[in-house]
Amino acid sequence: MLLSFELSMPGVSSWNGKWSGAGNLYAKIINFGKTQKGEAKAKEILEKGYFRYNFGDGWAAGIKVKEVDAKTAAKIRRKSKGFYGYDWMINSIRMDMNIMSPSERRE
């Protein structure tokens, strides 16, 4: 099962109210495999579908998750500009079903 994780910044606290990454696609495709465990985890993530993280300074990140087929996944991979350095958010979703910063996870 392939899931697409797409990053947005719904909370912007810049001087001009804009995110410098706006207009670009920041997405990552994760293959959860065909095992029962992998598919169960993917379905659990899909049920929630959207995750939000508040940085505490007026900025907030959002990650929309959806299931995609191989053709769509290839298209997303070609268009994506990476994940803006926030891969840790995907890891947190996969482990905790919530976005927690690396320092929050250590506590």
C-alpha positions as CSV (number, residue, x, y, z in Angstrom):
1,M,0.0,0.0,0.0
2,L,1.4,3.4,-1.0
3,L,0.6,6.5,1.0
4,S,1.3,10.1,0.0
5,F,2.3,12.5,2.7
6,E,1.9,16.1,1.6
7,L,3.2,19.0,3.6
8,S,1.6,22.4,4.0
9,M,2.0,25.4,6.3
10,P,-1.5,26.4,7.4
11,G,-0.1,28.6,10.2
12,V,2.2,31.3,8.9
13,S,3.8,33.9,11.1
14,S,6.1,35.6,8.6
15,W,6.2,39.4,8.1
16,N,4.3,39.1,4.9
17,G,2.0,36.3,5.9
18,K,3.4,33.9,3.3
19,W,5.4,30.7,3.4
20,S,8.4,30.8,1.1
21,G,7.6,27.2,0.0
22,A,4.0,28.1,-1.0
23,G,3.3,27.0,-4.5
24,N,5.6,24.1,-4.4
25,L,4.7,20.4,-3.8
26,Y,6.4,18.9,-0.8
27,A,5.4,15.3,-0.7
28,K,6.8,11.9,0.1
29,I,5.6,8.5,-0.8
30,I,5.9,5.7,1.7
31,N,5.4,2.1,0.8
32,F,3.7,0.2,3.7
33,G,4.0,-3.1,1.8
34,K,1.5,-5.8,1.5
35,T,1.8,-7.5,4.9
36,Q,-1.1,-7.5,7.2
37,K,0.9,-5.4,9.7
38,G,1.9,-2.8,7.1
39,E,-1.6,-2.5,5.7
40,A,-3.1,-2.2,9.2
41,K,-0.8,0.7,10.0
42,A,-1.5,2.4,6.7
43,K,-5.2,2.1,7.2
44,E,-4.9,3.5,10.7
45,I,-3.0,6.6,9.4
46,L,-5.5,7.0,6.5
47,E,-8.4,7.0,9.0
48,K,-7.0,10.1,10.6
49,G,-6.0,11.5,7.2
50,Y,-4.6,14.9,8.4
51,F,-2.0,15.7,11.0
52,R,-1.1,19.2,12.4
53,Y,2.0,20.3,14.3
54,N,2.2,23.7,16.1
55,F,5.7,25.0,16.4
56,G,4.7,27.3,19.2
57,D,5.8,30.5,17.5
58,G,2.8,31.2,15.3
59,W,3.8,28.6,12.6
60,A,2.0,25.4,12.1
61,A,2.6,22.5,9.7
62,G,-0.1,20.2,8.2
63,I,0.3,16.9,6.6
64,K,-2.4,15.4,4.5
65,V,-2.2,11.7,3.9
66,K,-3.9,9.8,1.1
67,E,-3.6,6.4,-0.6
68,V,-2.2,6.5,-4.1
69,D,-1.5,4.0,-6.9
70,A,1.9,3.4,-8.4
71,K,1.3,5.7,-11.4
72,T,0.2,8.6,-9.2
73,A,3.1,7.9,-6.8
74,A,5.6,8.2,-9.6
75,K,4.1,11.5,-10.7
76,I,4.2,12.9,-7.1
77,R,7.9,11.8,-6.8
78,R,8.8,13.7,-10.0
79,K,7.0,16.9,-9.0
80,S,7.9,17.0,-5.3
81,K,10.6,19.3,-4.0
82,G,11.4,16.8,-1.1
83,F,9.9,17.2,2.3
84,Y,11.4,20.6,3.4
85,G,13.5,18.8,6.0
86,Y,10.5,17.6,8.0
87,D,10.8,13.9,7.4
88,W,10.9,13.5,11.1
89,M,7.2,14.4,11.1
90,I,6.4,11.4,8.9
91,N,8.4,9.1,11.2
92,S,6.5,10.5,14.2
93,I,3.2,9.8,12.5
94,R,4.2,6.3,11.7
95,M,5.4,5.6,15.3
96,D,3.0,7.7,17.4
97,M,0.0,8.5,15.2
98,N,0.8,12.1,16.1
99,I,3.5,14.6,15.2
100,M,6.0,15.0,18.0
101,S,9.3,16.8,17.7
102,P,12.5,14.7,18.3
103,S,13.0,16.4,21.6
104,E,9.4,15.7,22.7
105,R,9.9,12.0,21.8
106,R,12.9,11.8,24.0
107,E,11.0,13.0,27.1
